[in-house]
Amino acid sequence: MFVNEKALVEKLVSDLRERFGTHYIVRELRGGNNIADIVYSTEINRSNVVFDEYFNAYYYFSDIYNNKKVNLEDVEISDGQIGKKFYHFLRELEDMGYVKIEGNYITSVKKVDAVTKNFIAVEAKISDWKSGLEQAVRYKQYANEVYVALSSEYVSKVDRQQFRDLNIGLMSVSFGKLKIPIKAKKQSVEKLDIQYYIEDRFLKQLQLSEIV
């Protein structure tokens, strides 16, 4: 049906826009060593990029996020250069109203809000659902819902129980309307540092395309 994955992705992007009424869609979003074919959301709750560097997200969630007041000396950063960059980042958080800095003490004013609470990643394949499933599982470290999208004529070959066991959804793409034979259940992500960093990469790409 589709001559290649690129054509399938283009049709899927069009389908997602129509079905969910959203333009918050990014193609080929890198997360570590993995690249999701499509990442999208139906809402954006924050318009400014906060976590431009992963280490800022890591130390913020390790030492600041769940604490009301923190002594900066208790934040163990072995690399002095990263430590300086993180302190500069805390000053930026202060300018944004998230923390207050007094001497060595960091007081949380409010937690950094997520870019979105509805973050969805899709791995697109023409027919190879096993490879798609293997790749899609990796996106669960940052996405609230994860899907494999296949060309519709190959959907019948899928082992649906494997998808359900892993809580990975299935999308069927054709020249007609998008079908979702298996709906992924929305889940919270354990590693907020990874999710927030990837969401900010998503936001940055949206801004580059002038959607936000």
C-alpha positions, 0 to 999 in steps of 0.5 A, spaced: 500 500 500 505 504 502 511 505 497 516 506 504 515 508 511 516 515 509 509 515 506 506 511 511 509 517 516 506 522 512 499 519 512 499 518 519 501 525 521 495 527 517 490 522 520 493 524 527 491 532 526 484 530 523 482 525 528 485 529 535 485 536 532 492 537 534 498 540 530 503 538 536 506 533 532 514 532 531 517 527 526 523 523 528 524 526 535 531 523 538 531 520 545 538 518 547 540 512 542 533 512 540 529 516 535 521 515 535 518 516 528 512 521 531 511 524 538 505 528 539 500 531 544 493 534 544 495 540 549 501 544 551 501 547 558 508 550 558 511 555 552 518 556 555 524 551 554 526 549 561 531 543 561 535 544 555 541 540 558 539 533 561 544 534 567 540 540 569 533 535 569 537 530 572 540 534 578 533 538 579 529 532 580 534 528 584 535 534 589 530 540 588 523 537 585 521 534 592 524 538 597 522 545 600 529 547 601 536 545 599 543 547 601 547 547 595 553 544 598 548 537 599 547 537 591 553 532 589 556 534 583 563 531 581 564 535 575 566 542 577 564 545 570 557 542 570 556 544 577 557 551 575 552 550 569 547 547 574 548 553 579 547 558 573 541 554 571 538 555 578 538 562 577 534 561 570 529 557 574 529 563 579 528 568 574 522 564 572 519 564 579 520 556 580 525 557 586 528 562 590 536 563 592 538 565 598 546 564 599 547 557 599 540 555 600 535 553 594 527 554 596 522 551 591 517 556 590 513 551 585 515 545 581 516 546 574 510 544 570 510 539 565 510 541 557 504 536 557 501 531 561 499 527 554 505 525 551 505 520 546 510 516 541 509 512 535 514 507 532 511 506 524 513 500 520 510 498 514 510 490 516 515 488 521 511 489 527 516 485 532 521 490 530 516 496 531 514 493 538 522 492 540 523 499 539 516 502 541 518 499 548 524 504 549 519 510 548 516 508 555 521 511 559 518 518 557 512 517 553 505 516 557 502 512 551 506 508 546 504 505 539 506 501 533 503 504 527 503 499 521 500 499 514 493 496 514 494 490 510 499 487 515 495 488 522 492 481 522 499 478 522 500 482 529 500 478 536 495 482 539 497 479 546 504 481 546 502 488 545 497 488 551 502 485 555 506 490 554 501 496 554 503 498 547 497 500 542 496 499 535 495 503 529 492 501 522 494 506 517 491 506 510 488 511 505 482 511 509 481 513 516 486 511 521 484 505 526 486 504 533 485 496 534 489 496 540 488 503 545 494 504 549 493 505 557 495 512 559 501 511 564 505 515 569 513 515 567 518 513 573 524 517 571 521 525 570 528 527 569 528 523 562 521 525 560 521 533 562 528 533 558 525 529 552 518 533 552 523 540 552 526 537 546 519 536 543 517 543 545 523 546 542 522 542 535 515 545 535 518 552 536 522 551 531 517 549 526 513 555 529 507 551 531 507 554 539 
